[in-house]
Amino acid sequence: MLADKAFKGYENTSENWILSITSLSGALNGTTRTYFDGMQPEDEKSIMPVSLLQLCRIGVIVYEWLDIPWMKDYYNFGFDHFSMTWGKVGIRGLLDYLLGNAGPFASGDWILPDLTIQGSIKLNRHLRTFPQTYYFSYATKHTTKVTGFAVPSGIRGIHPLLFIRVLQMSQWRHPQDVSPPYKGYRDEDWWDNDGALNTISMTHPRLPVEHPSCLVIKDSDCQPLQPGIWYYKIIEGDHILFVVNRERAGVQFDLIYDSIFERCRKHVLRKTTTLPNQVPPE
């Protein structure tokens, strides 16, 4: 957005304002989890009539319509700009939302369509890897290969809520009567996962065009890092381990974030960047 000068009134923005980007368990290419939860594999917008997502959709609509202050203070879905409250739309408005005639789920302005593989491909068409920016991503997985198939890598160490989800995603099969989301698609490429995202999706932007990348086994093997390349490391853990729960991850959590900040400090020392309102040295 800085490169595209998307901020009105700030026409002097530049991609060079961003020195480095680090992704930790990031959905860079979508996830097959969306299809298990209820998104139609045929496209990136439709929800299956009977699915977990339908229940969640109804629950969110009623939640927003009731507009109970203490509940909204506890958690806000970010749909306030749709003005879905009972005081503004009444019973008729509620029916419109439930029937899919209005609201965020009718407009596509919510996260799940973007998290499908097809939706991510559309978003990534506008994504660029800039030659002056450093990139590093951590891809998590909690699966292992057994006779050519992916299975959860043990019960210990994985969150109980995610074990079934890891197992589901490791058995994913794209429907044979539906066109694959992209040329060269293979189910087995998407089997490794962390219970929420596929490992292949977290390494670097791959679809629709693969960006420059380098797998990191040992940090010393790729020093110094070069800008314009997505360096990525695959680490063992479920999706909650490093993103949410420091207590479960323990020392490994601290080491991950220490390495992120240390890498950023090295970039700052290695490269001088002109920031907004900063006069470059003569």
Secondary structure, 3 states (H helix, E strand, C coil): CCCCCCCCCCCCCCHHHCCEEEEECCCCCCCCHHHHHCECCCCCCCECCCCHHHHHHHHHHHHHHHCCHHHHHHCCCCCHHHCCCHHHHHHHHHHHHHCCCCCHHHHCCCHHHHHCHHHHHHHHCCCCCCCCCEEEEEEEECEEEECCEEEECCCCCCCHHHHHHHHHHHCCCCCCCCCCCCCCCCHHHHCCECCCCEHHHHCCCCCCCCCCEEECCCHHHHCCCCCCCEEEEEEECCHHHHHCCHHHHCHHHHHHHHHHHHHHHHHHHHCCCCCCCCCCCC
